Amino acid sequence: MHTVFTRWWQDGSIDAIHHALHDEVRRSEGRHTGPTAAITDSESVRAAEVVVDSPSYDAGKEVAGRKGA
């Protein structure tokens, strides 16, 4: 059994089965198969107290500093 699983993992069959089942579940729920939204975030970096040019505050993380790019 392990040999079969390994072969399927290496040739991409496991991913294909996963994606097919995922798409079928979304279709059965009346949804699009692909995602329709994405969430991105960047890391906040604490600024030294001596930094005076355009200080900022990340309210979501409660951190005074700058948002990374």
PDB file of N, H, CA, C and O in Angstrom:
ATOM      1  N   MET A   1       0.819  -1.189   0.000  1.00  0.00           N
ATOM      2  CA  MET A   1       0.000   0.000   0.000  1.00  0.00           C
ATOM      3  C   MET A   1       0.869   1.262   0.000  1.00  0.00           C
ATOM      4  O   MET A   1       0.567   2.223  -0.706  1.00  0.00           O
ATOM      5  N   HIS A   2       1.941   1.258   0.787  1.00  0.00           N
ATOM      6  H   HIS A   2       2.187   0.477   1.361  1.00  0.00           H
ATOM      7  CA  HIS A   2       2.832   2.415   0.840  1.00  0.00           C
ATOM      8  C   HIS A   2       3.451   2.686  -0.525  1.00  0.00           C
ATOM      9  O   HIS A   2       3.627   3.841  -0.912  1.00  0.00           O
ATOM     10  N   THR A   3       3.777   1.636  -1.243  1.00  0.00           N
ATOM     11  H   THR A   3       3.634   0.697  -0.928  1.00  0.00           H
ATOM     12  CA  THR A   3       4.377   1.791  -2.569  1.00  0.00           C
ATOM     13  C   THR A   3       3.419   2.501  -3.521  1.00  0.00           C
ATOM     14  O   THR A   3       3.825   3.372  -4.290  1.00  0.00           O
ATOM     15  N   VAL A   4       2.151   2.122  -3.461  1.00  0.00           N
ATOM     16  H   VAL A   4       1.821   1.415  -2.837  1.00  0.00           H
ATOM     17  CA  VAL A   4       1.146   2.747  -4.328  1.00  0.00           C
ATOM     18  C   VAL A   4       0.997   4.226  -3.957  1.00  0.00           C
ATOM     19  O   VAL A   4       0.978   5.092  -4.832  1.00  0.00           O
ATOM     20  N   PHE A   5       0.892   4.509  -2.659  1.00  0.00           N
ATOM     21  H   PHE A   5       0.908   3.806  -1.948  1.00  0.00           H
ATOM     22  CA  PHE A   5       0.771   5.894  -2.217  1.00  0.00           C
ATOM     23  C   PHE A   5       1.972   6.712  -2.679  1.00  0.00           C
ATOM     24  O   PHE A   5       1.809   7.816  -3.199  1.00  0.00           O
ATOM     25  N   THR A   6       3.172   6.178  -2.492  1.00  0.00           N
ATOM     26  H   THR A   6       3.304   5.281  -2.069  1.00  0.00           H
ATOM     27  CA  THR A   6       4.390   6.890  -2.895  1.00  0.00           C
ATOM     28  C   THR A   6       4.389   7.181  -4.383  1.00  0.00           C
ATOM     29  O   THR A   6       4.746   8.280  -4.806  1.00  0.00           O
ATOM     30  N   ARG A   7       3.990   6.202  -5.173  1.00  0.00           N
ATOM     31  H   ARG A   7       3.700   5.309  -4.829  1.00  0.00           H
ATOM     32  CA  ARG A   7       3.938   6.385  -6.626  1.00  0.00           C
ATOM     33  C   ARG A   7       2.939   7.486  -6.977  1.00  0.00           C
ATOM     34  O   ARG A   7       3.238   8.355  -7.795  1.00  0.00           O
ATOM     35  N   TRP A   8       1.755   7.456  -6.363  1.00  0.00           N
ATOM     36  H   TRP A   8       1.512   6.750  -5.698  1.00  0.00           H
ATOM     37  CA  TRP A   8       0.736   8.478  -6.634  1.00  0.00           C
ATOM     38  C   TRP A   8       1.203   9.855  -6.186  1.00  0.00           C
ATOM     39  O   TRP A   8       0.941  10.850  -6.861  1.00  0.00           O
ATOM     40  N   TRP A   9       1.896   9.919  -5.046  1.00  0.00           N
ATOM     41  H   TRP A   9       2.109   9.110  -4.497  1.00  0.00           H
ATOM     42  CA  TRP A   9       2.407  11.192  -4.542  1.00  0.00           C
ATOM     43  C   TRP A   9       3.423  11.778  -5.523  1.00  0.00           C
ATOM     44  O   TRP A   9       3.392  12.968  -5.836  1.00  0.00           O
ATOM     45  N   GLN A  10       4.321  10.918  -5.998  1.00  0.00           N
ATOM     46  H   GLN A  10       4.346   9.951  -5.744  1.00  0.00           H
ATOM     47  CA  GLN A  10       5.388  11.385  -6.881  1.00  0.00           C
ATOM     48  C   GLN A  10       4.876  11.783  -8.263  1.00  0.00           C
ATOM     49  O   GLN A  10       5.414  12.711  -8.868  1.00  0.00           O
ATOM     50  N   ASP A  11       3.861  11.111  -8.771  1.00  0.00           N
ATOM     51  H   ASP A  11       3.424  10.357  -8.280  1.00  0.00           H
ATOM     52  CA  ASP A  11       3.378  11.449 -10.120  1.00  0.00           C
ATOM     53  C   ASP A  11       2.267  12.502 -10.115  1.00  0.00           C
ATOM     54  O   ASP A  11       1.739  12.854 -11.169  1.00  0.00           O
ATOM     55  N   GLY A  12       1.912  13.005  -8.922  1.00  0.00           N
ATOM     56  H   GLY A  12       2.341  12.719  -8.065  1.00  0.00           H
ATOM     57  CA  GLY A  12       0.933  14.077  -8.841  1.00  0.00           C
ATOM     58  C   GLY A  12      -0.516  13.631  -8.743  1.00  0.00           C
ATOM     59  O   GLY A  12      -1.418  14.469  -8.727  1.00  0.00           O
ATOM     60  N   SER A  13      -0.754  12.324  -8.675  1.00  0.00           N
ATOM     61  H   SER A  13      -0.021  11.644  -8.688  1.00  0.00           H
ATOM     62  CA  SER A  13      -2.125  11.824  -8.608  1.00  0.00           C
ATOM     63  C   SER A  13      -2.842  12.271  -7.338  1.00  0.00           C
ATOM     64  O   SER A  13      -4.031  12.588  -7.379  1.00  0.00           O
ATOM     65  N   ILE A  14      -2.139  12.301  -6.219  1.00  0.00           N
ATOM     66  H   ILE A  14      -1.174  12.044  -6.185  1.00  0.00           H
ATOM     67  CA  ILE A  14      -2.753  12.719  -4.953  1.00  0.00           C
ATOM     68  C   ILE A  14      -3.265  14.152  -5.073  1.00  0.00           C
ATOM     69  O   ILE A  14      -4.390  14.444  -4.666  1.00  0.00           O
ATOM     70  N   ASP A  15      -2.450  15.047  -5.628  1.00  0.00           N
ATOM     71  H   ASP A  15      -1.536  14.811  -5.958  1.00  0.00           H
ATOM     72  CA  ASP A  15      -2.881  16.437  -5.815  1.00  0.00           C
ATOM     73  C   ASP A  15      -4.071  16.522  -6.769  1.00  0.00           C
ATOM     74  O   ASP A  15      -5.003  17.290  -6.529  1.00  0.00           O
ATOM     75  N   ALA A  16      -4.045  15.738  -7.849  1.00  0.00           N
ATOM     76  H   ALA A  16      -3.288  15.114  -8.044  1.00  0.00           H
ATOM     77  CA  ALA A  16      -5.147  15.758  -8.811  1.00  0.00           C
ATOM     78  C   ALA A  16      -6.448  15.304  -8.160  1.00  0.00           C
ATOM     79  O   ALA A  16      -7.498  15.903  -8.394  1.00  0.00           O
ATOM     80  N   ILE A  17      -6.389  14.252  -7.347  1.00  0.00           N
ATOM     81  H   ILE A  17      -5.536  13.766  -7.157  1.00  0.00           H
ATOM     82  CA  ILE A  17      -7.578  13.758  -6.644  1.00  0.00           C
ATOM     83  C   ILE A  17      -8.077  14.827  -5.671  1.00  0.00           C
ATOM     84  O   ILE A  17      -9.276  15.099  -5.608  1.00  0.00           O
ATOM     85  N   HIS A  18      -7.168  15.427  -4.919  1.00  0.00           N
ATOM     86  H   HIS A  18      -6.194  15.207  -4.970  1.00  0.00           H
ATOM     87  CA  HIS A  18      -7.549  16.467  -3.961  1.00  0.00           C
ATOM     88  C   HIS A  18      -8.254  17.620  -4.660  1.00  0.00           C
ATOM     89  O   HIS A  18      -9.316  18.058  -4.218  1.00  0.00           O
ATOM     90  N   HIS A  19      -7.672  18.114  -5.750  1.00  0.00           N
ATOM     91  H   HIS A  19      -6.810  17.758  -6.109  1.00  0.00           H
ATOM     92  CA  HIS A  19      -8.258  19.252  -6.454  1.00  0.00           C
ATOM     93  C   HIS A  19      -9.607  18.893  -7.071  1.00  0.00           C
ATOM     94  O   HIS A  19     -10.529  19.709  -7.062  1.00  0.00           O
ATOM     95  N   ALA A  20      -9.728  17.686  -7.603  1.00  0.00           N
ATOM     96  H   ALA A  20      -8.979  17.023  -7.611  1.00  0.00           H
ATOM     97  CA  ALA A  20     -11.003  17.256  -8.184  1.00  0.00           C
ATOM     98  C   ALA A  20     -12.094  17.195  -7.116  1.00  0.00           C
ATOM     99  O   ALA A  20     -13.214  17.652  -7.345  1.00  0.00           O
ATOM    100  N   LEU A  21     -11.773  16.634  -5.956  1.00  0.00           N
ATOM    101  H   LEU A  21     -10.863  16.262  -5.770  1.00  0.00           H
ATOM    102  CA  LEU A  21     -12.753  16.562  -4.871  1.00  0.00           C
ATOM    103  C   LEU A  21     -13.093  17.958  -4.344  1.00  0.00           C
ATOM    104  O   LEU A  21     -14.254  18.248  -4.055  1.00  0.00           O
ATOM    105  N   HIS A  22     -12.099  18.808  -4.220  1.00  0.00           N
ATOM    106  H   HIS A  22     -11.156  18.573  -4.455  1.00  0.00           H
ATOM    107  CA  HIS A  22     -12.313  20.180  -3.764  1.00  0.00           C
ATOM    108  C   HIS A  22     -13.267  20.908  -4.708  1.00  0.00           C
ATOM    109  O   HIS A  22     -14.213  21.559  -4.264  1.00  0.00           O
ATOM    110  N   ASP A  23     -13.016  20.793  -6.008  1.00  0.00           N
ATOM    111  H   ASP A  23     -12.248  20.264  -6.368  1.00  0.00           H
ATOM    112  CA  ASP A  23     -13.872  21.441  -7.000  1.00  0.00           C
ATOM    113  C   ASP A  23     -15.296  20.896  -6.932  1.00  0.00           C
ATOM    114  O   ASP A  23     -16.256  21.661  -7.019  1.00  0.00           O
ATOM    115  N   GLU A  24     -15.438  19.585  -6.779  1.00  0.00           N
ATOM    116  H   GLU A  24     -14.658  18.963  -6.709  1.00  0.00           H
ATOM    117  CA  GLU A  24     -16.767  18.968  -6.717  1.00  0.00           C
ATOM    118  C   GLU A  24     -17.545  19.451  -5.490  1.00  0.00           C
ATOM    119  O   GLU A  24     -18.745  19.713  -5.581  1.00  0.00           O
ATOM    120  N   VAL A  25     -16.873  19.567  -4.355  1.00  0.00           N
ATOM    121  H   VAL A  25     -15.899  19.354  -4.281  1.00  0.00           H
ATOM    122  CA  VAL A  25     -17.540  20.064  -3.142  1.00  0.00           C
ATOM    123  C   VAL A  25     -18.006  21.497  -3.353  1.00  0.00           C
ATOM    124  O   VAL A  25     -19.134  21.840  -3.000  1.00  0.00           O
ATOM    125  N   ARG A  26     -17.152  22.332  -3.924  1.00  0.00           N
ATOM    126  H   ARG A  26     -16.235  22.053  -4.211  1.00  0.00           H
ATOM    127  CA  ARG A  26     -17.544  23.730  -4.164  1.00  0.00           C
ATOM    128  C   ARG A  26     -18.714  23.809  -5.136  1.00  0.00           C
ATOM    129  O   ARG A  26     -19.637  24.597  -4.929  1.00  0.00           O
ATOM    130  N   ARG A  27     -18.686  22.994  -6.205  1.00  0.00           N
ATOM    131  H   ARG A  27     -17.936  22.355  -6.373  1.00  0.00           H
ATOM    132  CA  ARG A  27     -19.792  22.977  -7.166  1.00  0.00           C
ATOM    133  C   ARG A  27     -21.091  22.542  -6.494  1.00  0.00           C
ATOM    134  O   ARG A  27     -22.146  23.125  -6.740  1.00  0.00           O
ATOM    135  N   SER A  28     -21.013  21.522  -5.650  1.00  0.00           N
ATOM    136  H   SER A  28     -20.155  21.048  -5.451  1.00  0.00           H
ATOM    137  CA  SER A  28     -22.217  21.009  -4.985  1.00  0.00           C
ATOM    138  C   SER A  28     -22.809  22.042  -4.022  1.00  0.00           C
ATOM    139  O   SER A  28     -23.995  21.982  -3.696  1.00  0.00           O
ATOM    140  N   GLU A  29     -21.986  22.983  -3.569  1.00  0.00           N
ATOM    141  H   GLU A  29     -21.023  23.032  -3.833  1.00  0.00           H
ATOM    142  CA  GLU A  29     -22.453  24.059  -2.701  1.00  0.00           C
ATOM    143  C   GLU A  29     -22.885  25.287  -3.491  1.00  0.00           C
ATOM    144  O   GLU A  29     -23.248  26.311  -2.912  1.00  0.00           O
ATOM    145  N   GLY A  30     -22.842  25.176  -4.842  1.00  0.00           N
ATOM    146  H   GLY A  30     -22.547  24.344  -5.312  1.00  0.00           H
ATOM    147  CA  GLY A  30     -23.241  26.289  -5.692  1.00  0.00           C
ATOM    148  C   GLY A  30     -22.217  27.402  -5.760  1.00  0.00           C
ATOM    149  O   GLY A  30     -22.563  28.549  -6.042  1.00  0.00           O
ATOM    150  N   ARG A  31     -20.961  27.078  -5.505  1.00  0.00           N
ATOM    151  H   ARG A  31     -20.679  26.146  -5.276  1.00  0.00           H
ATOM    152  CA  ARG A  31     -19.898  28.082  -5.509  1.00  0.00           C
ATOM    153  C   ARG A  31     -18.991  27.877  -6.711  1.00  0.00           C
ATOM    154  O   ARG A  31     -18.981  26.805  -7.316  1.00  0.00           O
ATOM    155  N   HIS A  32     -18.222  28.917  -7.055  1.00  0.00           N
ATOM    156  H   HIS A  32     -18.230  29.787  -6.563  1.00  0.00           H
ATOM    157  CA  HIS A  32     -17.211  28.792  -8.104  1.00  0.00           C
ATOM    158  C   HIS A  32     -16.107  27.860  -7.617  1.00  0.00           C
ATOM    159  O   HIS A  32     -15.852  27.773  -6.416  1.00  0.00           O
ATOM    160  N   THR A  33     -15.456  27.169  -8.537  1.00  0.00           N
ATOM    161  H   THR A  33     -15.663  27.240  -9.513  1.00  0.00           H
ATOM    162  CA  THR A  33     -14.411  26.227  -8.125  1.00  0.00           C
ATOM    163  C   THR A  33     -13.152  26.930  -7.647  1.00  0.00           C
ATOM    164  O   THR A  33     -12.415  26.393  -6.820  1.00  0.00           O
ATOM    165  N   GLY A  34     -12.904  28.116  -8.157  1.00  0.00           N
ATOM    166  H   GLY A  34     -13.503  28.552  -8.828  1.00  0.00           H
ATOM    167  CA  GLY A  34     -11.717  28.856  -7.741  1.00  0.00           C
ATOM    168  C   GLY A  34     -12.046  29.862  -6.661  1.00  0.00           C
ATOM    169  O   GLY A  34     -13.204  30.252  -6.507  1.00  0.00           O
ATOM    170  N   PRO A  35     -11.047  30.287  -5.915  1.00  0.00           N
ATOM    171  CA  PRO A  35     -11.292  31.290  -4.881  1.00  0.00           C
ATOM    172  C   PRO A  35     -11.686  32.624  -5.516  1.00  0.00           C
ATOM    173  O   PRO A  35     -11.223  32.956  -6.607  1.00  0.00           O
ATOM    174  N   THR A  36     -12.530  33.377  -4.840  1.00  0.00           N
ATOM    175  H   THR A  36     -12.906  33.107  -3.953  1.00  0.00           H
ATOM    176  CA  THR A  36     -12.959  34.674  -5.354  1.00  0.00           C
ATOM    177  C   THR A  36     -12.395  35.824  -4.536  1.00  0.00           C
ATOM    178  O   THR A  36     -12.632  36.987  -4.861  1.00  0.00           O
ATOM    179  N   ALA A  37     -11.653  35.516  -3.480  1.00  0.00           N
ATOM    180  H   ALA A  37     -11.460  34.571  -3.217  1.00  0.00           H
ATOM    181  CA  ALA A  37     -11.065  36.560  -2.647  1.00  0.00           C
ATOM    182  C   ALA A  37      -9.745  36.059  -2.074  1.00  0.00           C
ATOM    183  O   ALA A  37      -9.502  34.856  -1.981  1.00  0.00           O
ATOM    184  N   ALA A  38      -8.913  36.997  -1.698  1.00  0.00           N
ATOM    185  H   ALA A  38      -9.111  37.975  -1.773  1.00  0.00           H
ATOM    186  CA  ALA A  38      -7.639  36.649  -1.068  1.00  0.00           C
ATOM    187  C   ALA A  38      -7.345  37.672   0.017  1.00  0.00           C
ATOM    188  O   ALA A  38      -7.770  38.824  -0.074  1.00  0.00           O
ATOM    189  N   ILE A  39      -6.632  37.257   1.022  1.00  0.00           N
ATOM    190  H   ILE A  39      -6.287  36.322   1.096  1.00  0.00           H
ATOM    191  CA  ILE A  39      -6.239  38.144   2.106  1.00  0.00           C
ATOM    192  C   ILE A  39      -4.726  38.206   2.124  1.00  0.00           C
ATOM    193  O   ILE A  39      -4.048  37.178   2.129  1.00  0.00           O
ATOM    194  N   THR A  40      -4.205  39.419   2.134  1.00  0.00           N
ATOM    195  H   THR A  40      -4.756  40.254   2.130  1.00  0.00           H
ATOM    196  CA  THR A  40      -2.757  39.581   2.227  1.00  0.00           C
ATOM    197  C   THR A  40      -2.446  40.414   3.462  1.00  0.00           C
ATOM    198  O   THR A  40      -3.271  41.210   3.911  1.00  0.00           O
ATOM    199  N   ASP A  41      -1.278  40.228   3.992  1.00  0.00           N
ATOM    200  H   ASP A  41      -0.608  39.581   3.627  1.00  0.00           H
ATOM    201  CA  ASP A  41      -0.857  40.970   5.173  1.00  0.00           C
ATOM    202  C   ASP A  41       0.643  41.177   5.069  1.00  0.00           C
ATOM    203  O   ASP A  41       1.346  40.395   4.430  1.00  0.00           O
ATOM    204  N   SER A  42       1.119  42.219   5.692  1.00  0.00           N
ATOM    205  H   SER A  42       0.548  42.855   6.212  1.00  0.00           H
ATOM    206  CA  SER A  42       2.556  42.435   5.743  1.00  0.00           C
ATOM    207  C   SER A  42       2.960  42.567   7.203  1.00  0.00           C
ATOM    208  O   SER A  42       2.138  42.883   8.064  1.00  0.00           O
ATOM    209  N   GLU A  43       4.200  42.328   7.460  1.00  0.00           N
ATOM    210  H   GLU A  43       4.867  42.071   6.760  1.00  0.00           H
ATOM    211  CA  GLU A  43       4.688  42.334   8.832  1.00  0.00           C
ATOM    212  C   GLU A  43       4.945  43.755   9.296  1.00  0.00           C
ATOM    213  O   GLU A  43       5.471  44.580   8.549  1.00  0.00           O
ATOM    214  N   SER A  44       4.571  44.031  10.533  1.00  0.00           N
ATOM    215  H   SER A  44       4.144  43.361  11.140  1.00  0.00           H
ATOM    216  CA  SER A  44       4.853  45.336  11.124  1.00  0.00           C
ATOM    217  C   SER A  44       6.209  45.272  11.819  1.00  0.00           C
ATOM    218  O   SER A  44       6.537  44.289  12.482  1.00  0.00           O
ATOM    219  N   VAL A  45       6.979  46.325  11.656  1.00  0.00           N
ATOM    220  H   VAL A  45       6.712  47.124  11.118  1.00  0.00           H
ATOM    221  CA  VAL A  45       8.305  46.396  12.255  1.00  0.00           C
ATOM    222  C   VAL A  45       8.291  47.542  13.249  1.00  0.00           C
ATOM    223  O   VAL A  45       7.911  48.663  12.912  1.00  0.00           O
ATOM    224  N   ARG A  46       8.705  47.259  14.470  1.00  0.00           N
ATOM    225  H   ARG A  46       9.013  46.348  14.744  1.00  0.00           H
ATOM    226  CA  ARG A  46       8.738  48.310  15.485  1.00  0.00           C
ATOM    227  C   ARG A  46       9.765  49.378  15.106  1.00  0.00           C
ATOM    228  O   ARG A  46      10.875  49.074  14.670  1.00  0.00           O
ATOM    229  N   ALA A  47       9.367  50.620  15.281  1.00  0.00           N
ATOM    230  H   ALA A  47       8.465  50.868  15.634  1.00  0.00           H
ATOM    231  CA  ALA A  47      10.272  51.737  14.989  1.00  0.00           C
ATOM    232  C   ALA A  47      10.910  52.203  16.291  1.00  0.00           C
ATOM    233  O   ALA A  47      10.293  52.152  17.355  1.00  0.00           O
ATOM    234  N   ALA A  48      12.137  52.652  16.191  1.00  0.00           N
ATOM    235  H   ALA A  48      12.638  52.694  15.327  1.00  0.00           H
ATOM    236  CA  ALA A  48      12.813  53.210  17.357  1.00  0.00           C
ATOM    237  C   ALA A  48      12.138  54.525  17.738  1.00  0.00           C
ATOM    238  O   ALA A  48      11.564  55.199  16.883  1.00  0.00           O
ATOM    239  N   GLU A  49      12.204  54.886  18.996  1.00  0.00           N
ATOM    240  H   GLU A  49      12.670  54.339  19.691  1.00  0.00           H
ATOM    241  CA  GLU A  49      11.566  56.115  19.454  1.00  0.00           C
ATOM    242  C   GLU A  49      12.200  57.369  18.840  1.00  0.00           C
ATOM    243  O   GLU A  49      11.579  58.431  18.814  1.00  0.00           O
ATOM    244  N   VAL A  50      13.433  57.242  18.348  1.00  0.00           N
ATOM    245  H   VAL A  50      13.938  56.379  18.369  1.00  0.00           H
ATOM    246  CA  VAL A  50      14.101  58.405  17.755  1.00  0.00           C
ATOM    247  C   VAL A  50      13.648  58.665  16.322  1.00  0.00           C
ATOM    248  O   VAL A  50      13.969  59.709  15.753  1.00  0.00           O
ATOM    249  N   VAL A  51      12.915  57.738  15.739  1.00  0.00           N
ATOM    250  H   VAL A  51      12.654  56.890  16.201  1.00  0.00           H
ATOM    251  CA  VAL A  51      12.417  57.925  14.372  1.00  0.00           C
ATOM    252  C   VAL A  51      11.248  58.893  14.443  1.00  0.00           C
ATOM    253  O   VAL A  51      10.230  58.610  15.076  1.00  0.00           O
ATOM    254  N   VAL A  52      11.404  60.038  13.788  1.00  0.00           N
ATOM    255  H   VAL A  52      12.231  60.267  13.273  1.00  0.00           H
ATOM    256  CA  VAL A  52      10.357  61.055  13.868  1.00  0.00           C
ATOM    257  C   VAL A  52       9.625  61.266  12.553  1.00  0.00           C
ATOM    258  O   VAL A  52       8.512  61.790  12.551  1.00  0.00           O
ATOM    259  N   ASP A  53      10.225  60.869  11.430  1.00  0.00           N
ATOM    260  H   ASP A  53      11.130  60.444  11.432  1.00  0.00           H
ATOM    261  CA  ASP A  53       9.550  61.116  10.157  1.00  0.00           C
ATOM    262  C   ASP A  53       8.411  60.112   9.953  1.00  0.00           C
ATOM    263  O   ASP A  53       8.633  58.902   9.918  1.00  0.00           O
ATOM    264  N   SER A  54       7.232  60.618   9.825  1.00  0.00           N
ATOM    265  H   SER A  54       7.051  61.601   9.854  1.00  0.00           H
ATOM    266  CA  SER A  54       5.994  59.879   9.578  1.00  0.00           C
ATOM    267  C   SER A  54       5.835  58.625  10.438  1.00  0.00           C
ATOM    268  O   SER A  54       5.843  57.508   9.920  1.00  0.00           O
ATOM    269  N   PRO A  55       5.690  58.810  11.751  1.00  0.00           N
ATOM    270  CA  PRO A  55       5.442  57.646  12.602  1.00  0.00           C
ATOM    271  C   PRO A  55       4.083  57.036  12.260  1.00  0.00           C
ATOM    272  O   PRO A  55       3.199  57.741  11.772  1.00  0.00           O
ATOM    273  N   SER A  56       3.909  55.765  12.502  1.00  0.00           N
ATOM    274  H   SER A  56       4.627  55.193  12.898  1.00  0.00           H
ATOM    275  CA  SER A  56       2.641  55.122  12.188  1.00  0.00           C
ATOM    276  C   SER A  56       2.282  54.151  13.295  1.00  0.00           C
ATOM    277  O   SER A  56       3.078  53.884  14.195  1.00  0.00           O
ATOM    278  N   TYR A  57       1.066  53.628  13.211  1.00  0.00           N
ATOM    279  H   TYR A  57       0.420  53.845  12.480  1.00  0.00           H
ATOM    280  CA  TYR A  57       0.582  52.691  14.211  1.00  0.00           C
ATOM    281  C   TYR A  57      -0.245  51.640  13.501  1.00  0.00           C
ATOM    282  O   TYR A  57      -1.159  51.980  12.750  1.00  0.00           O
ATOM    283  N   ASP A  58       0.055  50.374  13.721  1.00  0.00           N
ATOM    284  H   ASP A  58       0.797  50.097  14.331  1.00  0.00           H
ATOM    285  CA  ASP A  58      -0.716  49.269  13.156  1.00  0.00           C
ATOM    286  C   ASP A  58      -1.732  48.843  14.211  1.00  0.00           C
ATOM    287  O   ASP A  58      -1.404  48.088  15.126  1.00  0.00           O
ATOM    288  N   ALA A  59      -2.966  49.328  14.083  1.00  0.00           N
ATOM    289  H   ALA A  59      -3.233  49.942  13.340  1.00  0.00           H
ATOM    290  CA  ALA A  59      -3.983  49.068  15.095  1.00  0.00           C
ATOM    291  C   ALA A  59      -4.355  47.590  15.177  1.00  0.00           C
ATOM    292  O   ALA A  59      -4.688  47.096  16.254  1.00  0.00           O
ATOM    293  N   GLY A  60      -4.302  46.888  14.061  1.00  0.00           N
ATOM    294  H   GLY A  60      -4.031  47.289  13.186  1.00  0.00           H
ATOM    295  CA  GLY A  60      -4.652  45.471  14.062  1.00  0.00           C
ATOM    296  C   GLY A  60      -3.716  44.647  14.919  1.00  0.00           C
ATOM    297  O   GLY A  60      -4.133  43.679  15.554  1.00  0.00           O
ATOM    298  N   LYS A  61      -2.448  45.033  14.937  1.00  0.00           N
ATOM    299  H   LYS A  61      -2.110  45.820  14.421  1.00  0.00           H
ATOM    300  CA  LYS A  61      -1.449  44.284  15.711  1.00  0.00           C
ATOM    301  C   LYS A  61      -0.997  45.056  16.939  1.00  0.00           C
ATOM    302  O   LYS A  61      -0.161  44.578  17.704  1.00  0.00           O
ATOM    303  N   GLU A  62      -1.551  46.255  17.129  1.00  0.00           N
ATOM    304  H   GLU A  62      -2.231  46.644  16.507  1.00  0.00           H
ATOM    305  CA  GLU A  62      -1.201  47.118  18.257  1.00  0.00           C
ATOM    306  C   GLU A  62       0.304  47.328  18.359  1.00  0.00           C
ATOM    307  O   GLU A  62       0.901  47.160  19.422  1.00  0.00           O
ATOM    308  N   VAL A  63       0.902  47.698  17.235  1.00  0.00           N
ATOM    309  H   VAL A  63       0.417  47.834  16.371  1.00  0.00           H
ATOM    310  CA  VAL A  63       2.349  47.900  17.163  1.00  0.00           C
ATOM    311  C   VAL A  63       2.607  49.280  16.570  1.00  0.00           C
ATOM    312  O   VAL A  63       2.075  49.615  15.511  1.00  0.00           O
ATOM    313  N   ALA A  64       3.418  50.074  17.246  1.00  0.00           N
ATOM    314  H   ALA A  64       3.850  49.802  18.105  1.00  0.00           H
ATOM    315  CA  ALA A  64       3.876  51.338  16.684  1.00  0.00           C
ATOM    316  C   ALA A  64       5.071  51.033  15.812  1.00  0.00           C
ATOM    317  O   ALA A  64       6.019  50.394  16.268  1.00  0.00           O
ATOM    318  N   GLY A  65       5.049  51.466  14.589  1.00  0.00           N
ATOM    319  H   GLY A  65       4.279  51.985  14.218  1.00  0.00           H
ATOM    320  CA  GLY A  65       6.166  51.199  13.701  1.00  0.00           C
ATOM    321  C   GLY A  65       5.788  51.354  12.249  1.00  0.00           C
ATOM    322  O   GLY A  65       4.930  52.171  11.917  1.00  0.00           O
ATOM    323  N   ARG A  66       6.402  50.598  11.393  1.00  0.00           N
ATOM    324  H   ARG A  66       7.099  49.934  11.663  1.00  0.00           H
ATOM    325  CA  ARG A  66       6.175  50.697   9.961  1.00  0.00           C
ATOM    326  C   ARG A  66       5.698  49.361   9.413  1.00  0.00           C
ATOM    327  O   ARG A  66       6.075  48.297   9.905  1.00  0.00           O
ATOM    328  N   LYS A  67       4.865  49.439   8.388  1.00  0.00           N
ATOM    329  H   LYS A  67       4.559  50.303   7.989  1.00  0.00           H
ATOM    330  CA  LYS A  67       4.429  48.236   7.692  1.00  0.00           C
ATOM    331  C   LYS A  67       5.489  47.872   6.676  1.00  0.00           C
ATOM    332  O   LYS A  67       5.975  48.736   5.946  1.00  0.00           O
ATOM    333  N   GLY A  68       5.858  46.587   6.620  1.00  0.00           N
ATOM    334  H   GLY A  68       5.464  45.884   7.213  1.00  0.00           H
ATOM    335  CA  GLY A  68       6.836  46.133   5.652  1.00  0.00           C
ATOM    336  C   GLY A  68       6.226  46.075   4.261  1.00  0.00           C
ATOM    337  O   GLY A  68       5.005  46.042   4.106  1.00  0.00           O
ATOM    338  N   ALA A  69       7.070  46.062   3.276  1.00  0.00           N
ATOM    339  H   ALA A  69       8.062  46.089   3.403  1.00  0.00           H
ATOM    340  CA  ALA A  69       6.580  46.024   1.891  1.00  0.00           C
ATOM    341  C   ALA A  69       6.345  44.610   1.440  1.00  0.00           C
ATOM    342  O   ALA A  69       5.932  44.386   0.302  1.00  0.00           O
TER     343      ALA A  69
END
